Amino acid sequence: MQKELYTKIIKVEPQHIDTLNHVNNVVYLEWVQNMGGYHWDEKTNGKYDVEYAWVALDHFIEYKRPSVLGDELVVTTYVEKCEGARSIRHVAFHKNEKLVCRSKTNWAFIDRKSGRPQRIPGEISELFF
């Protein structure tokens, strides 16, 4: 399956900066989660939000170089695969075409009514490939 990239630009603002004068690690985690949500929203237009949700099972984040106030980050995400009730999503942050940070998150697809994992319907997984 061909992966489909979703891209967004994030400008580093004062609230993103920590005591070491670079983007705080927790901020990257928030951006990782947000990118998944933005991509989901663009592809589904809220069509499935009443019935389903995504829950992060684990995150792997690798930091390569710092970002500082005023930097513009090109952030890309794509879904690597959907299998059963799980999906793997990658997010990468670049500054001046150099990798700043990358992540890999294992997500579970949840039925909102039962709160339990649910197999990802083909019509949903097909949206991301």
Secondary structure, DSSP 8 states (H G I E B T S, - for coil): -----EEEEEE--GGGB-TTSSB-HHHHHHHHHHHHHHHHHHHHTTTTTTTEEEEEEEEEEEE-S---TT-EEEEEEEEEEEETTEEEEEEEEEETTEEEEEEEEEEEEEETTT-SB----HHHHGGG-
